[in-house]
Amino acid sequence: MMKFINTYYPIIIAFGCMLYSVWLGMYGKPDEALYTTHWPGTILLFAIAIRQVEKLRNDEHKHVDGGCANFCDLYVPNHLEYL
């Protein structure tokens, strides 16, 4: 159960925020509903960014020069490397 929660907590939180936004809209608070509408997308985008950074940090074969990552290895897709 903990593995499920650790994996899907951003989706659970974003879904709760979406329900909160819908609730605000249904109860006559359109300005507050519009403000909270952006929360789920922001939460999910930050979760994706954090997981990508963690993956890059944990990826052992990408490290050179005593732990510093090569910029081209991290940020340039293979098909664009030799353009």
Sequence and secondary structure as in RCSB ss.txt:
>XXXX:A:sequence
MMKFINTYYPIIIAFGCMLYSVWLGMYGKPDEALYTTHWPGTILLFAIAIRQVEKLRNDEHKHVDGGCANFCDLY
VPNHLEYL
>XXXX:A:secstr
 HHHHHHHHHHHHHHHHHHHHHHHHHTT HHHHHHHTTHHHHHHHHHHHHHHHHHHHH GGGEETTTEE HHHHH
S GGGTT 
